[in-house]
Amino acid sequence: NAVIGRYKLSVQSTSSGSSSPEALGTFVLLFNPWSSGDDVFMPNKAECEEYVLEEFGIIFAGNNHHINSFGWNFGQFQGDILNICLSMLDRSLNYRQDPATDVSHRNDPKYIGRVLSAMVNANDDQGVVLGNWSGNYDGGKSPSSWTGSGEILQNWKKSGYKPVRYGQCWVFAAVLTTVLRCLGIPTRTVTNFSSAHDADGNLRVDEFYDASGNHLNEGADSVWNFHVWNESWFSRSDLGPSYSGWQILDATPQEESGGIYQCGPASRNAIKEGDVDLDYDCPFVYAEVNADCMYWNYDPATRKKTLLFNKSTVIGQLISTKAVGRDDRIDITSDYKYEEGSKKERDVFKKARKKLGLEDKFDPTAPTPKEIEQKPDISGKFKMAGPLEVGKDLNLILVLANLQSEVKTVQVNMTAWSTVYTRRPVREIWKDSISVSLSPEEEKHFPIKISYAEYQQQLTTDNTIEVTALCHVEGGMQVLVQRHIALDNPAIEIQVLGEAKVNKEVDVEVVFTNPIDIELKDCVLQVEGNDLLRGILKIDVPPLKAKEISSTKFKLTPFETGFKHLLVNFSCDKFADIKAFKTVKV
């Protein structure tokens, strides 16, 4: 339970009569998950290897219909990273306000985790990474262009500790993973799909749409396609043994906690049991995986809102992390909550509401029982028909069904917008409206085509589109049909040509085929990999004609044996950040 950090080591000899100690140098003391007396003790050795010693990770993204993933170079043992991690502690607000007290708490992983969740974002304290969710990343690097934490941490130090531009949730989470693993705290990144950002603490997220079906930026609540945070492993002496184990930390600046942008540690067991009154930030994390979702039609002119529908099962799905010792996804949703819709899960939700004092408080913004009980006359959904790839036309089918035994006339207003992964609408792509007559219990299919030419200019680097249809049913309630679409980038292939051996050159070839009928310009290939090459290799690739195949070769000289990971990122004027990784046995 000693304080971690840099110690001076000196020796004093009594025999020679000299009393001045001889300085031998310095050493850095870290947390030790292999030691049973340590707060971060992790009994499973394979987990220690993965969550402390592994420098490569896989981060999951996309949406709940379609998960994709990319590699990340945590690089916690690369040159100078340890010094940078220690300097993060010395640049925190806590240290600046009261250095002695701050240092005396550095034996406590709860304290270190909380302080570093604040230092990884730039808010409040000139921390490491500046967030940007606008879709415009001028003046910095787009969040999806990074492939590792090393470049970010080195840039922060090189610039005289000015925040690095720009990050989004996975960047904050990946940097925090690097820093905590570096200090000896077992840590992993976790992705939550359909993640709620409940800004007002009522365990409810409100989303607003206008009469044309446009998703409005009204209110502070939002639902993100996915959100990435961290879990770190340590004991909770403050809460008791049943709350030890995985603790949630979140460095993405979403809501203030204790006056600054920090979040956690929240015990994962406390979240599962609805014990939202425990330290730290349990209500916010609980809402991320459990909030109820309300969809409203809102008229900006009259400020009138009408409930479209509410769902208690859409938030917090497919919670994912990388498997131990292999490159697979494992689903840990059941560690966060009981089965969706089960009695136990609803009981925990009621318990959480009660602890937050929401049970008996009248909420003027909540829908009335009458609104909740309304039943729609029709149902609708979007079905995908064809590939979801950047460069290909987007084909969907709007399926509408009359649930009643009389004819229904429906006015359908449809829109498609490009979004960032937080579902924030950025640019309109397409709109259309149709009038439909549905016979009793009839189902009709309406094909929709959005061509690549229509969406290409509007797409953000997240490759995400939201399609909505707001159906105005004559004499009945409105029905909202929505679909969030994550498009895949085309594939890129990495080949190691020959056997990789220490201190021997080996050729690597990266192959990419231009899938579209337009020339690709400004092509750049970025390569990194610990123990395979030093720093980051940037290669300018000549323009690629329509359907042309490009092959880029470069040489590596590995300097360590074992399984290493090579990460590549290809960008051009039409495709942003096409990523791939290759495991190389040296």
Disulfide bonds with the S-S distance in Angstrom:
none
